[in-house]
């Protein structure tokens, strides 16, 4: 039996705010879905990301509780180190909260971390 990772699903408080943030990161999310309980996109490299409204998740699992703390982070590979700086600056200037400004990491990447509207960390990186 083969089991392959195929999708990352996220529970969001406000679908419109979540989708706006991920559109800023370049994901091609169709318009008109900001009030939907479930939205999914397939990335250019074939990976699926879904956003699930808290209200829908509570209907499926009445015991679901809002998580505390970080356990998962999404990583977005940029074309160049300069693009990490540009994207981080654009997102923070737009009003999204930065967590770790761009820096040259010891593992050989230009690396930065920003928070999405639900407080999930999003990593921006490119090879040095």
Buried (B, 14 or more C-beta within 10 A) or exposed (E): EEEEEEEEEBBBEEBEBBBBBBEBBEBEBEEEBBEBBEBBBEEEEEEEBBBBBBEBBEEEEEEEEEEEEEEEEBEBEBEEBEBBBBBBBEBBEEEBEBBBBBEEEEEEBBBBBBBBBBEBBBBBBBEE
